[in-house]
């Protein structure tokens, strides 16, 4: 690494810092004026310093934790990662790249910047006591750039012997794919459910049942396709065609995951469809939505914060609200396993709460025609 102080001097630091503060600070200032030191203690102390040093929520683990998650998050490109890092080291030590006038200089700087970004980020994440699967995402941009540079080396023929790369890459793909095609277990910590586990917070939440949600065979098919293309890269005659086909297959996989699989899963991780039906069924603004023993914020977001929230299980505020609104028509939402308890505590004159939009395995809603 080298320090390019001449480039730093060209930056307009004064206006840059002022613009940064103007864009970034309003939310922090507003939250501090509204909540005072409780905001500082929660946001900076609890959710930053304590997550780093003592652990709150989440998982625990060693540096191996994020190696595993990086394998899932960067699949299938993770097959190239070891070689991209080796390529960075070779560029770093190549005498041709040390001249300021060399055509290799910009490439060397990009290699060094991305490698430093990835290594430092990985070190910080591995050091943190609190660990979540999605914490791996800051590693993806530098890893993607390093792999892109390595693919450019393959395209331009700078790497002559690709046989070992293909063999090791196929072995890495097989190792990750074997984990991803395993049967689903409880929550999202086993098999193909780990794909959605990269995007969520509570890993014990149930994964929906049914063949439509089982993506083990598509994952296996994509892994087999990528493996064949990696083998094709070992041939100088097929190399460029294999690189193009790999890029296209990755686009197909990305499109399928985001536009099909995640869309299929969405009703089980969002309240959007429940809220849409609530607004379709309510007959007047006076018919409120009551959130019972839940605090997932979707109920706040989709109602414009007009939801009646009763989080605590230790007070009688829920019953007091019910008694105040007896004889009225209202709607209720809670976590799936708490619906019967909510219905029995509501004691509606019209009988048990009537479920609606019952297509989600995490939240369940119902209404009473007369409390």
C-alpha positions in Angstrom: 0.0 0.0 0.0 1.1 3.6 -0.7 -0.2 6.9 0.6 -1.2 9.2 -2.2 -1.1 12.5 -0.3 -1.0 14.5 -3.6 -4.5 13.2 -4.3 -5.8 13.9 -0.8 -4.6 17.5 -1.2 -6.9 17.9 -4.2 -10.0 17.0 -2.2 -12.2 19.9 -1.1 -12.3 18.6 2.5 -14.1 21.7 4.0 -17.1 21.6 1.8 -17.0 17.8 1.7 -17.3 17.4 5.5 -20.0 20.1 5.7 -22.0 18.4 2.9 -21.6 15.0 4.7 -22.8 16.4 8.0 -25.7 18.2 6.3 -26.9 14.9 4.7 -26.1 12.5 7.5 -26.8 14.3 10.7 -30.5 15.4 10.7 -31.9 12.0 11.8 -29.3 11.7 14.7 -30.1 15.3 15.8 -33.8 14.7 15.6 -33.6 11.5 17.6 -31.4 13.0 20.2 -33.8 16.0 20.8 -36.7 13.6 21.0 -35.2 10.9 23.2 -32.2 12.5 24.8 -29.5 10.2 26.4 -31.7 7.2 26.0 -31.1 7.4 22.2 -27.3 7.7 22.8 -27.3 4.7 25.2 -29.4 2.5 23.0 -28.1 3.4 19.5 -24.4 4.0 20.2 -23.7 2.1 23.4 -26.0 -0.9 23.2 -26.3 -1.4 19.4 -22.7 -0.6 18.5 -20.2 -0.8 21.3 -21.8 -3.7 23.2 -22.5 -5.6 20.0 -18.8 -5.4 19.3 -17.4 -6.0 22.8 -19.8 -8.1 24.9 -22.5 -9.4 22.6 -26.2 -8.7 22.4 -28.7 -10.8 20.4 -27.4 -12.8 17.4 -25.0 -15.7 17.3 -21.6 -16.4 18.6 -18.7 -18.0 16.8 -15.1 -17.8 15.6 -13.7 -16.4 12.3 -15.1 -19.5 10.6 -18.6 -18.1 11.1 -18.1 -15.5 8.3 -16.2 -17.8 6.0 -19.3 -20.0 6.0 -21.7 -17.1 5.4 -19.4 -15.7 2.7 -19.6 -19.0 0.9 -23.4 -18.7 0.8 -23.5 -15.0 0.0 -20.9 -15.2 -2.8 -22.2 -18.4 -4.3 -21.2 -19.4 -7.0 -18.4 -16.8 -7.4 -16.8 -18.0 -4.2 -15.1 -20.6 -6.3 -12.8 -18.0 -7.7 -12.1 -16.2 -4.4 -8.9 -18.0 -3.3 -7.3 -17.4 -6.7 -8.4 -13.8 -6.7 -6.5 -13.3 -3.5 -3.5 -15.1 -4.9 -3.7 -12.8 -7.9 -3.8 -9.8 -5.7 -0.6 -11.0 -3.9 1.2 -11.6 -7.2 0.2 -8.1 -8.5 1.4 -6.7 -5.2 4.8 -8.2 -5.6 5.2 -7.8 -9.3 8.0 -5.4 -10.1 6.1 -4.1 -13.2 3.4 -2.7 -11.0 5.8 -0.6 -8.9 6.4 2.1 -11.4 4.2 5.2 -11.2 4.2 5.4 -15.0 3.4 1.7 -15.4 0.1 0.7 -17.0 -0.2 -1.8 -14.1 -0.2 0.9 -11.5 -4.0 1.6 -11.5 -4.8 -2.1 -11.4 -2.4 -2.7 -8.6 -4.0 0.1 -6.5 -7.5 -1.3 -7.1 -6.2 -4.7 -6.1 -4.6 -3.3 -2.9 -7.6 -1.2 -2.0 -10.1 -4.0 -2.4 -7.9 -6.5 -0.6 -7.4 -4.2 2.3 -11.1 -3.4 2.4 -12.0 -7.1 2.5 -9.3 -8.2 5.0 -10.0 -5.3 7.4 -13.7 -5.8 7.2 -13.4 -9.5 7.8 -11.1 -8.9 10.7 -13.6 -6.5 12.4 -16.5 -8.8 11.8 -14.6 -11.9 13.1 -13.6 -9.9 16.2 -17.1 -8.8 17.0 -18.8 -10.8 19.7 -22.3 -10.4 18.2 -22.7 -12.1 14.9 -25.5 -12.1 12.3 -25.5 -13.8 8.9 -26.2 -10.5 7.1 -23.1 -8.9 8.7 -21.2 -10.6 5.9 -22.5 -8.2 3.2 -19.9 -5.5 3.6 -17.4 -8.1 2.3 -19.3 -8.7 -0.9 -18.3 -5.5 -2.9 -14.5 -5.9 -2.4 -14.8 -9.7 -3.0 -16.8 -9.1 -6.2 -14.2 -6.6 -7.5 -11.3 -8.9 -6.8 -13.1 -11.8 -8.6 -13.9 -9.5 -11.5 -10.3 -8.6 -11.9 -9.4 -12.3 -11.8 -12.0 -13.0 -14.5 -10.4 -10.2 -16.6 -7.0 -11.9 -16.2 -8.6 -15.1 -17.5 -10.2 -13.2 -20.4 -7.0 -11.6 -21.4 -5.0 -14.8 -21.2 -2.7 -13.6 -18.4 -3.3 -16.9 -16.6 -2.0 -19.8 -18.6 -2.7 -22.8 -16.5 -6.3 -22.9 -15.5 -6.6 -26.6 -14.9 -5.8 -26.4 -11.2 -8.1 -23.4 -10.9 -11.0 -25.3 -12.4 -10.4 -28.4 -10.2 -10.2 -26.4 -6.9 -13.1 -24.2 -7.9 -15.3 -27.2 -8.6 -14.4 -28.6 -5.2 -15.3 -25.3 -3.5 -18.6 -25.2 -5.4 -19.4 -28.8 -4.4 -18.6 -28.1 -0.8 -20.9 -25.1 -0.6 -23.6 -26.7 -2.7 -23.6 -29.8 -0.5 -24.5 -27.6 2.4 -27.2 -25.6 0.5 -29.0 -28.6 -0.9 -29.2 -30.4 2.5 -32.7 -30.9 4.0 -34.3 -27.9 5.8 -34.3 -28.1 9.6 -35.8 -26.0 12.3 -35.7 -22.3 11.5 -33.4 -21.1 8.7 -30.1 -22.6 9.8 -29.9 -25.7 7.7 -29.8 -26.5 4.0 -31.4 -24.2 1.4 -33.1 -22.2 4.0 -29.7 -20.5 4.7 -30.2 -18.4 1.6 -33.1 -16.5 3.2 -31.2 -16.7 6.5 -28.8 -14.1 5.0 -31.5 -11.5 5.0 -33.4 -11.9 8.2 -32.9 -11.3 11.9 -34.5 -14.1 13.9 -33.3 -17.5 12.7 -35.7 -19.6 14.7 -38.7 -18.3 12.7 -40.2 -21.3 10.8 -39.5 -21.7 7.1 -42.7 -22.3 5.1 -43.5 -25.9 4.3 -44.2 -27.4 0.9 -42.5 -28.4 -2.3 -42.8 -24.9 -3.8 -40.4 -23.6 -1.2 -37.8 -26.4 -1.6 -35.0 -25.0 -3.8 -32.5 -27.8 -3.3 -32.8 -29.1 -6.9 -32.5 -25.7 -8.5 -29.4 -25.0 -6.4 -27.9 -28.3 -7.4 -28.7 -27.6 -11.1 -27.0 -24.2 -10.9 -24.0 -25.7 -9.1 -23.7 -28.4 -11.8 -23.9 -25.8 -14.6 -21.2 -23.6 -13.0 -19.0 -26.6 -12.5 -19.2 -27.6 -16.2 -18.3 -24.0 -17.2 -15.4 -24.0 -14.8 -14.1 -27.1 -16.4 -14.6 -25.4 -19.8 -12.3 -22.6 -18.7 -9.4 -25.1 -18.5 -9.4 -25.2 -22.3 -7.8 -22.2 -24.0 -10.2 -22.7 -27.0 -13.4 -22.6 -24.8 -12.1 -20.1 -22.2 -13.8 -16.9 -23.3 -17.0 -18.6 -24.2 -17.1 -20.2 -20.7 -16.5 -16.9 -19.0 -19.4 -15.3 -20.9 -21.7 -18.3 -20.2 -20.8 -18.2 -16.5 -21.8 -14.5 -16.3 -25.1 -15.3 -18.1 -25.8 -18.2 -15.9 -25.1 -16.1 -12.8 -27.6 -13.5 -14.1 -30.2 -16.2 -14.6 -29.6 -17.5 -11.0 -29.8 -14.0 -9.6 -33.0 -13.2 -11.5 -34.6 -16.5 -10.4 -33.7 -16.0 -6.7 -34.9 -12.4 -6.5 -37.9 -12.4 -8.9 -39.2 -15.9 -8.2 -38.0 -17.5 -5.0 -37.9 -14.4 -2.8 -41.3 -13.4 -4.2 -42.7 -16.8 -3.2 -41.3 -16.4 0.3 -42.3 -12.8 0.8 -45.9 -13.4 2.2 -44.3 -15.4 5.1 -41.9 -12.6 6.1 -44.0 -9.5 5.6 -47.2 -8.0 6.8 -48.0 -6.2 3.6 -50.7 -8.5 2.3 -52.3 -8.6 5.8 -52.4 -4.9 5.9 -53.8 -4.6 2.4 -56.7 -6.9 3.4 -57.2 -5.0 6.6 -57.7 -1.7 4.7 -60.0 -3.5 2.2 -62.2 -4.9 5.0 -62.4 -1.9 7.4 -65.6 0.1 6.9 -64.6 3.3 8.7 -61.4 5.0 10.1 -62.7 4.3 13.6 -62.0 0.5 13.1 -58.5 0.2 14.5 -55.8 -2.4 14.1 -54.5 -3.7 17.4 -51.0 -5.3 17.6 -51.0 -7.8 20.4 -47.6 -8.8 22.0 -45.5 -8.0 19.0 -43.0 -5.3 18.1 -41.7 -6.0 14.6 -42.5 -2.5 13.3 -44.2 -3.7 10.1 -47.5 -3.0 11.9 -46.2 0.6 12.4 -44.9 1.1 8.9 -47.9 -0.2 6.9 -50.4 1.7 9.0 -48.5 5.0 9.1 -48.0 4.5 12.8 -51.8 4.4 13.4 -51.7 0.9 14.9 -52.7 0.4 18.6 -49.7 -1.4 20.2 -49.9 -3.6 23.2 -46.5 -5.2 23.6 -46.2 -6.1 27.2 -47.6 -9.3 28.7 -47.4 -8.0 32.3 -50.0 -5.3 32.4 -53.8 -4.9 31.9 -53.7 -2.2 29.2 -54.9 -4.5 26.6 -58.0 -5.4 28.6 -58.6 -1.7 29.5 -58.5 -0.8 25.8 -61.0 -3.6 25.0 -63.4 -2.6 27.8 -63.3 1.0 26.5 -64.3 -0.2 22.9 -66.8 -2.8 23.7 -69.5 -3.1 21.1 -67.3 -1.8 18.3 -65.8 -3.5 15.3 -61.9 -3.8 15.3 -59.0 -5.8 13.8 -56.2 -7.6 15.6 -52.7 -8.9 14.6 -50.2 -11.0 16.4 -47.5 -13.7 15.9 -49.1 -16.9 14.6 -48.6 -18.9 17.8 -50.3 -16.2 19.9 -53.5 -15.9 17.9 -55.6 -18.2 20.1 -54.5 -16.5 23.3 -55.2 -13.1 21.7 -58.7 -14.3 20.7 -59.5 -15.6 24.1 -58.4 -12.5 25.9 -60.4 -10.3 23.5 -63.7 -12.0 24.7 -65.5 -10.4 21.7 -69.3 -10.5 21.9 -69.4 -11.7 18.3 -67.4 -14.8 19.3 -63.8 -15.9 18.5 -61.8 -13.6 16.2 -62.3 -14.3 12.5 -59.0 -14.9 10.7 -58.3 -13.1 7.5 -55.3 -13.1 5.0 -54.2 -16.4 6.6 -51.4 -17.1 4.2 -48.4 -16.3 6.5 -46.7 -18.7 9.0 -45.4 -15.9 11.2 -48.3 -13.4 11.7 -52.0 -14.0 12.0 -54.8 -11.5 11.9 -58.5 -11.5 12.7 -61.4 -9.2 13.4 -64.4 -8.9 15.7 -67.7 -7.6 14.4 -68.6 -6.7 17.9 -66.2 -6.5 20.9 
